[in-house]
Amino acid sequence: MDVSAYLVHAATRQMAESDAIEEQFAEVDALIARAERAADGLPAEPAPEPTAALTEQERREVEEALSLVQGRDRQGRRPGYAA
């Protein structure tokens, strides 16, 4: 098998594997999408009161980390979604 044929075979195999994985997780992806749409309609949680034990810098770092965990980037948008 020459290099060109090998690359075509490898790409075709990879596409088939990717399609199979997407099919396997389609229900999970749909469930996640429904949950995200439902969450977008919920009111935002009020900001917690700053803890006196934290400095202002520590409080900002915690808020930034929580924003990333909750799926928001530094500009307040969800990565992968159009603004």
Phi, psi and omega in degrees: 000130180278171185299317181299313179297320179299315181295320177296316179299314181296318180294319179297317179296317180297319179296319179295318178295318179297317178298319180295320179293316178299319179295320181296324184256012182301318180295320179294317178299319179294319178298316178297316180299318178295318179296320179294319178296318179295320181292327179297332181275351181279150177291150179292145177288142177294148180294134179291154177293136179298140179279134183297335183285347182261143172283167179300318179297316179296319179298317178296319180296320179295315179299320179295317179297317179296322178298318179294320179295323181280002173093020179248143176271185185294341178265006178085007180259157176273124180303140179089358180244144178291146181287000000 
